[in-house]
Amino acid sequence: MVPHVNVEEKLHEAAGVTDVTFAVTGAPDAKKGECLIVLHTLSADRLQDVLKKLPQLGLPSLWLPRASQFFHVNELPRLASGKMDLRQIRETALGLAAAQESQGEGGGPT
């Protein structure tokens, strides 16, 4: 079990942002049982900077998402209350990961 909130906090720290820019969720993985998927609202250049900093974040390697597990969204799903919509985040992440897999894409952030 990977604490998604801890990963999100470290990603926000690496990006140097205070507003919510990342949402981390889990997805089934044939090899590991579950893998992390990260939705983000950063530009491609800013994401590359964050990806370069991943190894220095002080997280266990098991908690580090691969670059191919980052997906850009225009905005992160929220409830009417303004809180993050965790169900919609997971559904969006699973849909994006499935689309990537069906296209045979194995690497690189989107």
Secondary structure in CASP SS format (residue, H / E / C, confidence):
PFRMAT SS
TARGET T0000
AUTHOR 0000-0000-0000
METHOD secondary structure of the structure
MODEL  1
M C 1.00
V C 1.00
P C 1.00
H H 1.00
V H 1.00
N H 1.00
V H 1.00
E H 1.00
E H 1.00
K H 1.00
L H 1.00
H H 1.00
E H 1.00
A H 1.00
A H 1.00
G C 1.00
V C 1.00
T C 1.00
D C 1.00
V C 1.00
T C 1.00
F E 1.00
A E 1.00
V E 1.00
T E 1.00
G E 1.00
A E 1.00
P E 1.00
D E 1.00
A C 1.00
K C 1.00
K C 1.00
G E 1.00
E E 1.00
C E 1.00
L E 1.00
I E 1.00
V E 1.00
L E 1.00
H E 1.00
T C 1.00
L C 1.00
S C 1.00
A H 1.00
D H 1.00
R H 1.00
L H 1.00
Q H 1.00
D H 1.00
V H 1.00
L H 1.00
K H 1.00
K H 1.00
L H 1.00
P H 1.00
Q H 1.00
L C 1.00
G C 1.00
L C 1.00
P C 1.00
S H 1.00
L H 1.00
W H 1.00
L C 1.00
P C 1.00
R C 1.00
A H 1.00
S H 1.00
Q H 1.00
F E 1.00
F E 1.00
H E 1.00
V C 1.00
N C 1.00
E C 1.00
L C 1.00
P C 1.00
R E 1.00
L C 1.00
A C 1.00
S C 1.00
G C 1.00
K C 1.00
M E 1.00
D C 1.00
L H 1.00
R H 1.00
Q H 1.00
I H 1.00
R H 1.00
E H 1.00
T H 1.00
A H 1.00
L H 1.00
G H 1.00
L H 1.00
A H 1.00
A H 1.00
A H 1.00
Q H 1.00
E H 1.00
S H 1.00
Q C 1.00
G C 1.00
E C 1.00
G C 1.00
G C 1.00
G C 1.00
P C 1.00
T C 1.00
END
